[in-house]
Amino acid sequence: MLAAALLAAVLMAAALPAPAIARERTNAELPAAYRRSPFAVMSLSVGLPTNGWQIRAKKLKSGGDLWIQDKSVPYSYGHPALVLMLHRTAKQMARQTPGSVLLVGDLSREYGGPLAGHRSHQSGRDADVGFFVTDAKGRPLNARKLRTFDSQGRARDGSGLRFDDYRNWLLVQLWLKDSRADLEYVFVASHLRRRLLEFAQKRPAFQRYVADAAQFLRQPSKGLPHDDHFHIRIACPDKQRGLCDPLQFKRAQR
C-alpha cells in the first residue's frame, strides 16, 4: 500500500511540475484537445490545488459588499466559477444581513503555482474567507483582517471580538445551497465546526441543513487547523476534468 501511494505521488508530481516562480502560461503547454475552441479562450484550472497552475484567470475585486484583506499582493486570481461565487455570496449576505461585508484573503496568483504560506491555492480553485465577527456585546462588525478564535468563540488577540455564530452559519448555508459553483470543501478548525453545527441544531429554521453541513465542513488532515478563516474549494469544472487530473493530463499529452 505504501509503495503504491508513493508511486502515485511520483507520477502526479512528474505529470504537472508546478513552477517555482509564477509565470504566464500559454495554450502551447496544454494537451492538443484543449488548445482548440472553446477551450482556447476559456479560463482553465490545470492540475491539483497542491500542484497546478491556471490560465486566463479572473481577478476578484473589492466592492461595497466584499473586502479583500490585502489588495497590495497579487493573490486575488481564480477560476471564474470561484470568483463569481464569492461575489454572489457577498451580495446574498448583504441582502440577508444588511451592512455585512464579506472578508476575503488569498485566492491564487494570476498564473497559479506555489503561493507562500499555503500548500494549495495553486490552480485557481481555492479561496480563504474571513469569519464574520461581533463586538463583546454581540453587535455585528465587519472585520478587515483574519483573526483566530477559540472554542468559546473569543478572538485570541485580546480584541474582545467574538465569532458571529449567526452570520457564519448563514454563510455556510448559502454555500450549501449554491449549485452553480460546485463547491467541494469548506475547511475550518474542528472546534469552530462543532460550534456552528451545535448553533444550527438548536434552531428549527436551520436544522434541515445540519447533516449536509456536517459532511461539508472539515478540518484538513494536514496543515494548520484553519481557526482564522474558512478555506473553500470548488470542484474541477466538468468540461475540464482532463486538465485537473494529472494522470489524464499526462496521457492527453502523448
Secondary structure, 3 states (H helix, E strand, C coil): CHHHHHHHHHHHHHHCCCCCCCCCCCHHHCCHHHCCCCHHHCCEEEEECCEEEEECCEECCCECCEEECCCCCCCCEECHHHHHHHHHHHHHHHHHCCCCCEEECCCECCCECCCCCCCCCCCCCEEEECCCEECCCCCEECCCCCCCECCCCEECCCCCCEECHHHHHHHHHHHHHCCCCCEEEEECCHHHHHHHHHHHHCCCCCHHHHHHHHHHEECCCCCCCCCCCEEEEECCCHHHHHHHCHHHHHHHHC
